[in-house]
Amino acid sequence: MDIFLAIIGLGLLILGAEIVIRGSVSFGKKINISLFAIGVVIVAGGTSLPELASCINAVLNNHSDLALGAVVGSNIANLILVMAATTTICPIVKINKNQINQAWINIFLGIVLIFMTFFYFNYIFGIVAILTLVYLMYIQIKKGELDNAEIDKNDYSMIISLILIMLGVIFLVFGSDLLVNSAIKIAKKYNVSQTVIGLSLIAFSTSLPELVVGILSAIKRKVDFALGNILGSNIYNVLGVLGISSFFGKFSIPNILVTQDLFFMIFVTVLILFFMLFFKKLTKLYGVIGICLYFSYIYFIYV
């Protein structure tokens, strides 16, 4: 029953994120915000909404280990599972400077998380993180390198757009509640730590929107967008998800994340940067390596 409820919660999270994205894009068009600006704020941020909903719920229920595990695990899944699946279908043969810069930012944020082991996540971190995220979004808008062709072109009335946004938020709230509570019960039943559940089950679940976007982009042969979306989503996860979650409670990084998972997250980010810098592309070879690394990692954290 817990697994069934977790699946329902996951479905509501994905559906909620999709509805919020569609409603927000349409609303933005109605108030004359450029599609590019909407794409930077909504598309990459929108695929991080499940992580945000789950993390806030976990923090409010005093299960911060679950929240941090979900963010770190989701970033790992994005880099070596989602990108691996994407490049296996269609290699990325054109790497731009903006994508390389995003990879460097991901590495820097990984180091920041390691540094945060000496401090607590609180409203001060939240303020700094959100301001940094806003600045990075401004830079992205100024550069103007997002592919507008990938942004949802559906156009709804102002009222319908607002209804979609509110409905999506409701789905996100109920979905995160079901998923987090079910995951906690599963962890207790099988004597698995909440951090491990966050790193695996919830991380994989909340990375599904990125996986769907990546696979669809590969099928459409527009994988450059997929890479930017994944690197951007990881930035949102650290600055946006943890930043906003920090306003809902004071928490710290579990020791298990410091000793292995954060370093592994940085390692896989360096790996993708290595391919970008030296091969100037992400080939099917990266796809094979990434998939093998991901399943080896999941096996390792459960053994």
Rosetta blueprint (number, residue, H / E / L):
1 M L
2 D H
3 I H
4 F H
5 L H
6 A H
7 I H
8 I H
9 G H
10 L H
11 G H
12 L H
13 L H
14 I H
15 L H
16 G H
17 A H
18 E H
19 I H
20 V H
21 I H
22 R H
23 G H
24 S H
25 V H
26 S H
27 F H
28 G H
29 K H
30 K H
31 I L
32 N L
33 I L
34 S L
35 L H
36 F H
37 A H
38 I H
39 G H
40 V H
41 V H
42 I H
43 V H
44 A H
45 G H
46 G H
47 T L
48 S L
49 L H
50 P H
51 E H
52 L H
53 A H
54 S H
55 C H
56 I H
57 N H
58 A H
59 V H
60 L H
61 N L
62 N L
63 H L
64 S H
65 D H
66 L H
67 A H
68 L H
69 G H
70 A H
71 V H
72 V H
73 G H
74 S H
75 N H
76 I H
77 A H
78 N H
79 L H
80 I H
81 L H
82 V H
83 M H
84 A H
85 A H
86 T H
87 T H
88 T H
89 I H
90 C L
91 P L
92 I E
93 V L
94 K L
95 I L
96 N L
97 K H
98 N H
99 Q H
100 I H
101 N H
102 Q H
103 A H
104 W H
105 I H
106 N H
107 I H
108 F H
109 L H
110 G H
111 I H
112 V H
113 L H
114 I H
115 F H
116 M H
117 T H
118 F H
119 F L
120 Y L
121 F E
122 N L
123 Y H
124 I H
125 F H
126 G H
127 I H
128 V H
129 A H
130 I H
131 L H
132 T H
133 L H
134 V H
135 Y H
136 L H
137 M H
138 Y H
139 I H
140 Q H
141 I H
142 K H
143 K H
144 G L
145 E L
146 L L
147 D L
148 N H
149 A H
150 E H
151 I L
152 D L
153 K L
154 N L
155 D L
156 Y L
157 S L
158 M H
159 I H
160 I H
161 S H
162 L H
163 I H
164 L H
165 I H
166 M H
167 L H
168 G H
169 V H
170 I H
171 F H
172 L H
173 V H
174 F H
175 G H
176 S H
177 D H
178 L H
179 L H
180 V H
181 N H
182 S H
183 A H
184 I H
185 K H
186 I H
187 A H
188 K H
189 K H
190 Y L
191 N L
192 V L
193 S L
194 Q H
195 T H
196 V H
197 I H
198 G H
199 L H
200 S H
201 L H
202 I H
203 A H
204 F H
205 S H
206 T H
207 S L
208 L H
209 P H
210 E H
211 L H
212 V H
213 V H
214 G H
215 I H
216 L H
217 S H
218 A H
219 I H
220 K L
221 R L
222 K L
223 V H
224 D H
225 F H
226 A H
227 L H
228 G H
229 N H
230 I H
231 L H
232 G H
233 S H
234 N H
235 I H
236 Y H
237 N H
238 V H
239 L H
240 G H
241 V H
242 L H
243 G H
244 I H
245 S H
246 S L
247 F L
248 F L
249 G L
250 K L
251 F E
252 S L
253 I L
254 P L
255 N H
256 I H
257 L H
258 V H
259 T H
260 Q H
261 D H
262 L H
263 F H
264 F H
265 M H
266 I H
267 F H
268 V H
269 T H
270 V H
271 L H
272 I H
273 L H
274 F H
275 F H
276 M H
277 L H
278 F H
279 F H
280 K L
281 K L
282 L E
283 T L
284 K H
285 L H
286 Y H
287 G H
288 V H
289 I H
290 G H
291 I H
292 C H
293 L H
294 Y H
295 F H
296 S H
297 Y H
298 I H
299 Y H
300 F H
301 I H
302 Y H
303 V L
